[in-house]
Each structure stands twice: as structure tokens, then as C-alpha cells.
Amino acid sequence: MARLRRLSRRGAGFTLLESLVVLALMALFAGMATQLLRPPSGRLRLESATRSLCASLRATRARAIATNAESAVLFDLDRKSYSSPVGGEGKLPADAQIFLEIAHTQQLTDRLGAITFFADGTSTGGDVTLVTPQARATIGVNWLTGEATCALG
């Protein structure tokens, strides 16, 4: 009988190793949860928007060459958005100031403008500058080559 009580006492509870594994898993999940619940930083949002805009400009140029027809990216500064025949509508960060330097003929209104790509790969060219409290990005489109360059600074 005493032997039976001693065996049952040994099986009760958790070992130190089991407890450490549970604590490590809880710490891992808590660390992951804080990353998922925190909104992305302003710099990351600006970087993501800049990369998307550059990709849309490059895809629009490729479409103009492939279809042998003009293709344009339209900028709406009031809505802080741009639209492309290839990628649809893209949003720019809500807290960003947007400066659009484009050819006078591409300035549709004081808050709407476009960068047009031609069948030979050239473009009307222009610069788009995005400024947030955390960072600044400049997207340039060369008028002669139509190449889009993006710089985050």
C-alpha cells in the first residue's frame, strides 16, 4: 500500500523540463502577438507604397511597348491615389504630402496629373515626391528612356 502511494505521488505534477517548454512556447506566442497587433511604421507604409507605384509605372511602360499604344498612370492628389491600366488603383499613404512635377500638358487640373508612356518606351517624364513625418521617397520617370527610379531617403 505504501509503495502504491509513493508511485502515485511521483506521477503527480509536472517536471521542470515540461514547465520550461510551456513557458518558452508562451513567450514565443506573446512575442508574435505583439508584432501582429502593432500597426506597421510610417516608414514601412511609405516604402511599400513607393515600391507599388514604381511597379505600376514600370508595368505601364511595358504595356505601352507591348501594345504599341500610349498608356498613362493617372495621379489624384485629393484622393492620394494613382491608377494604371495594368495594376488598377493604388493608394498612397494617407499622412503623406505628395508633390507632382510633370509636363504642363500632363497637368489635367491642379490636383490631377498623368505620366504617359509611348510605344517606343519614352514618356512625358516627371517626378513624384512623397513626404511623411518618418521618411521621404522620390520616384523619377526619365522622359527619354521611360525608366522609373525609386529612392527612399
C-alpha positions as CSV (number, residue, x, y, z in Angstrom):
1,M,0.0,0.0,0.0
2,A,2.8,2.4,0.9
3,R,4.5,1.5,-2.4
4,L,1.3,2.4,-4.3
5,R,1.1,5.8,-2.7
6,R,4.7,6.6,-3.5
7,L,4.2,5.7,-7.2
8,S,1.1,7.9,-7.4
9,R,2.8,10.8,-5.8
10,R,5.7,10.6,-8.3
11,G,3.3,10.8,-11.3
12,A,1.5,13.9,-10.0
13,G,2.6,17.4,-11.2
14,F,5.0,18.5,-14.0
15,T,8.7,18.1,-14.4
16,L,11.0,21.1,-14.6
17,L,11.6,20.4,-18.3
18,E,7.8,20.4,-19.1
19,S,7.3,23.7,-17.3
20,L,10.2,25.3,-19.2
21,V,8.9,24.1,-22.6
22,V,5.4,25.6,-21.8
23,L,7.0,28.9,-20.7
24,A,9.1,29.1,-23.8
25,L,6.1,28.5,-26.0
26,M,4.1,31.1,-24.2
27,A,6.9,33.7,-24.6
28,L,7.1,32.9,-28.3
29,F,3.4,33.4,-28.8
30,A,3.4,36.6,-26.8
31,G,6.2,38.0,-28.9
32,M,4.4,37.1,-32.1
33,A,1.2,38.6,-30.9
34,T,2.8,42.0,-30.2
35,Q,4.2,42.1,-33.7
36,L,0.8,41.3,-35.3
37,L,-1.2,43.8,-33.2
38,R,1.2,46.7,-33.8
39,P,0.4,48.8,-36.9
40,P,3.3,49.0,-39.4
41,S,5.5,52.0,-39.1
42,G,5.1,55.0,-41.3
43,R,8.4,54.4,-43.0
44,L,7.3,50.8,-43.9
45,R,4.0,52.1,-45.3
46,L,5.8,54.7,-47.4
47,E,8.3,52.1,-48.6
48,S,5.5,49.7,-49.6
49,A,3.6,52.5,-51.4
50,T,6.7,53.6,-53.2
51,R,7.5,50.1,-54.4
52,S,3.9,49.6,-55.6
53,L,4.0,52.9,-57.5
54,C,7.3,52.0,-59.2
55,A,6.0,48.6,-60.2
56,S,2.9,50.2,-61.7
57,L,5.0,52.7,-63.6
58,R,7.2,50.0,-65.0
59,A,4.3,47.7,-65.9
60,T,2.5,50.6,-67.7
61,R,5.7,51.4,-69.7
62,A,5.9,47.7,-70.6
63,R,2.2,47.6,-71.7
64,A,2.8,50.7,-73.9
65,I,5.6,49.0,-75.7
66,A,3.8,45.6,-75.9
67,T,0.6,47.0,-77.3
68,N,2.3,49.7,-79.4
69,A,0.0,52.3,-77.9
70,E,0.2,55.1,-75.4
71,S,-0.5,54.2,-71.8
72,A,-0.7,56.5,-68.7
73,V,-0.6,56.5,-65.0
74,L,-3.1,59.0,-63.5
75,F,-2.4,60.7,-60.2
76,D,-5.2,62.1,-58.0
77,L,-3.7,64.2,-55.2
78,D,-7.0,64.7,-53.4
79,R,-7.7,61.0,-53.0
80,K,-4.0,60.3,-52.6
81,S,-4.2,57.6,-55.2
82,Y,-2.9,56.6,-58.7
83,S,-4.4,54.4,-61.3
84,S,-2.8,52.4,-64.0
85,P,-4.3,50.4,-66.9
86,V,-2.2,47.5,-65.7
87,G,-2.4,47.5,-61.9
88,G,-5.6,49.3,-61.3
89,E,-5.9,51.8,-58.5
90,G,-3.2,52.1,-55.8
91,K,-3.3,54.1,-52.6
92,L,-0.6,56.4,-51.3
93,P,-0.1,56.8,-47.5
94,A,-2.9,59.0,-46.0
95,D,-0.4,61.0,-44.0
96,A,1.9,61.7,-47.0
97,Q,2.3,65.1,-48.7
98,I,2.5,64.5,-52.4
99,F,4.4,66.7,-54.8
100,L,3.9,66.0,-58.5
101,E,6.3,67.6,-61.1
102,I,5.2,66.7,-64.5
103,A,5.0,68.2,-68.0
104,H,2.5,71.0,-68.3
105,T,0.5,69.2,-70.9
106,Q,0.0,66.3,-68.4
107,Q,-1.4,68.5,-65.7
108,L,-5.1,67.9,-66.1
109,T,-6.1,70.1,-63.2
110,D,-4.2,71.5,-60.3
111,R,-4.9,68.2,-58.3
112,L,-4.9,65.7,-61.2
113,G,-2.0,64.7,-63.4
114,A,-0.6,61.9,-65.5
115,I,2.7,60.4,-66.7
116,T,2.2,59.0,-70.2
117,F,4.3,56.2,-71.8
118,F,4.7,55.9,-75.5
119,A,5.0,52.9,-77.8
120,D,8.8,53.5,-78.3
121,G,9.4,53.3,-74.5
122,T,9.8,57.1,-74.0
123,S,7.5,59.0,-71.7
124,T,6.4,62.5,-70.7
125,G,8.6,62.1,-67.7
126,G,8.2,63.6,-64.2
127,D,8.9,63.3,-60.5
128,V,6.6,62.2,-57.7
129,T,7.8,63.0,-54.2
130,L,6.1,61.5,-51.1
131,V,6.9,63.0,-47.7
132,T,5.7,61.6,-44.4
133,P,6.9,62.6,-40.9
134,Q,9.1,59.5,-40.8
135,A,10.6,59.4,-44.3
136,R,10.7,60.8,-47.9
137,A,10.6,59.0,-51.2
138,T,11.3,60.2,-54.7
139,I,10.1,58.4,-57.8
140,G,11.5,59.7,-61.1
141,V,10.5,58.8,-64.6
142,N,13.1,59.7,-67.3
143,W,11.4,61.2,-70.3
144,L,13.9,59.8,-72.8
145,T,14.1,56.2,-71.6
146,G,10.8,56.0,-69.7
147,E,12.7,54.3,-66.9
148,A,11.3,54.7,-63.4
149,T,13.7,55.0,-60.5
150,C,12.7,55.0,-56.9
151,A,14.7,56.4,-53.9
152,L,13.7,56.2,-50.3
153,G,15.6,58.6,-48.0
